[in-house]
Amino acid sequence: MPTYRQLTQQVHRALRLGVLEPGDQLPTAREVVEALAINPNTVLRAYRDLEQQGLVQTRPGQGTFVVAVPPGPTLADHQSLRRGLQRWVRDARRAGLDNEAIDTLVEVTLRDLSADEEIA
């Protein structure tokens, strides 16, 4: 997956989790470049995509600000699912899986489900 897409997904995730909210300022492109050692054009492309999606607004001389949350459910909308997932993660840890193995298992499962849905 391209790096700019990973950045946009991280912002989407932060918005859904409530880590970022409307009015918050995103780090400058320079700050992201220094923190992640990536090309400035990659950051600018991610910010442009987020702006085209209506999630952020760039104000010349001021920065890039969150103006909306992506449509769809937020974490708070699914507390019962979250509790069930917490139980599942505890079971996975008891089975000896670390966070990386759990992440991998979830990614593979999501990929499998997506493939199944495409076939159906």
N, C-alpha and C positions, 0 to 999 in steps of 0.2 A: 504494500500500500504506500502511495507517495507520502512524503513527509508532510506536505501542506495539508493533506487529507487527515493525517493523524492529529495535526494541530486543531483542525476544525472539530474533529470528534472529541478531543479533550475539552474544548470550550463547550460543546453541546453537553457533555457529561457534567461539567461543572455547573452549567445552568440547571440541568435537571435535578442535581443533588442540592441545589441551593447555595453552592459555594460562591457562585457569581449570581448577581441580581441586577435588574435594570438600574442604571445609574453608576454601576461600578466601572472603573477604568481598567482596560486590559494593559498588560505590560507593553512598553514601547517595542517596536521591532528590534531596536538595538539591544534592549535587555534580553529579549528572547534569543537573539543571535548569540550573545555572550554566554547565556546560560546553557544553550543546547549545541553550540558550535555548528550552526547550520547557515545556509545562504540567506542573506536578507530578503532576496526575492521570494524565497519559500514562505517566509513569514508574511510578507506583503500579499502574496497570493491567497494565503489562508484568511487574512483579514478582509481581503476583497470578497472572497466567497461568503464569509460571514455577513458582510454588508449587503451583498446581493440577496441573501436569505432573510434580510430584515432584522437580524439579531443584534448587529452593532452599527454604530455610526462613527465615522472618522470626522473629527473637527480639526481643521488645519490649525496648527500651532498649539493645540490642546491635548490631542491624543485620540484614542479609540475607546468608545464607551458602549456598554451593553444597553440596548434599548428595548429588548424583548426576550422572552423565553420561548424556545421552540414549542410548537404545538404538540399536544400529547400529554400523557399522564406524567406527573412528577412522582418523586419518591414517596411523598406523603400520601398520594392517592392509593398506594398499594401496601399498606402496613401489614396486612395478613400474609401477603406473598413474601414480604421481607422477613417476617418471623419464620415462615416455612423454610426460606432459603438459609436463614441463620441456623436452624436445626440441621439442615443438610450439610452446611459447612462444618458444623461441630462433628457430625458423623464422619465426614471425610477426613477431618483431622484425627479423629480416633482411629480411623483406618490407616493412618500413617502418611497421609498426603500433606505436603507443605503448600504454601500459598501459590507457588509457581505451578505445581502439579494440579491444584484446584483450578487455577486460571486456564491451564491447558485443557483440562477436562471440559470446562464450560465452553471454551472456544470450539473445541472439536464437536461437542454436542450441538451447539448453535449452527455450525457449518452443516452437520448431518441433517438437522431439521430443515434448514434452508434448502438443501438439495432435495429432500423428500417433498417439500412443498412445491418445488419447481416441477417435479415429476408428476405430481397429482393434478 
